[in-house]
């Protein structure tokens, strides 16, 4: 994006990348960093799903213990610079719950004892259904976790096979039972639609199955063919046929109406929650707040600087303290304005007029953005309601293109 001013552009293989503290995030930030959230990455999975482009590694069980030791070291280094109180902690992956319960608990204890975790902190861990044993659920609860986001994706065995997921649909309910028995009540399911071969009836059955499990949050994303994934190569070889765009749009519309009927609030383009159960950590992202990143591949954002920890397990395990990073960037004014629109409009509550007007008053693209908003209001994709600018139901269907106009 042309409006972005790069502070530095480092790749892991650049010989010029310093091997010392200067290759970390510290030079770009003040000595003490106030943040509201922390994201911690666990880059291990049992198997790599065919659509996945996250930083994760299949197998490598022998590295789990060393990884947790290194995490504890990074947590202590982070504690020296972070100011809380933390309102959210999010442990994602990969599959954090692939760690044996004892190691998982050590990592959680490390976070809780070293970092400035606030009293009412939302503490989420991502999990895959096949990894949630009783011991795992107990370790999560004992470690302070109060919310789990479970990767169900589909309840149809054939669709799970297309995605190369490892679990049987029946494990989702069993995992939720175990988490509830351990005392974790805030439970979310991830679902994917527009999977090759999927029909609207199957998608409806997935939504119904999810709702019957009594969870309070659903994230539903359409399948994306990310560059370089096995699924995309299979598509390119003609082995899988993507769902047609109008069917995909119908599936999204169906999710909106089906989940509304069930009393879920559609609060973000891809997220629904029961009253009061919206994911507070993701709300930090959408409000462009500051959060810290721990673990290789984790991305952080503080005071306009975005960075990503180097996604290299070996380099991470060899290092100490704060990890090396790639691509720190600082947005210029236009970049910050565009990003504020991108984040703000993803929320169904939209953006208040005062905020929109103050954003439109700055940057070099004010006229272009003004015209884009007027055009989208005229076409019915955006609307002013109760002094807030929001995506309309038809705008939701093309949210990405509206947001691109405003970047
Ligand atoms: S479980 Fe999640 S992180 Fe792991 S490979 Fe599958 S999609 Fe990627």
Boltz pocket constraint, residues with backbone or C-beta under 6 A from the ligand:
constraints:
  - pocket:
      binder: B
      contacts: [[A, 44], [A, 45], [A, 47], [A, 48], [A, 49], [A, 52], [A, 53], [A, 54], [A, 56], [A, 93], [A, 94], [A, 95], [A, 128], [A, 151]]
      max_distance: 6.0
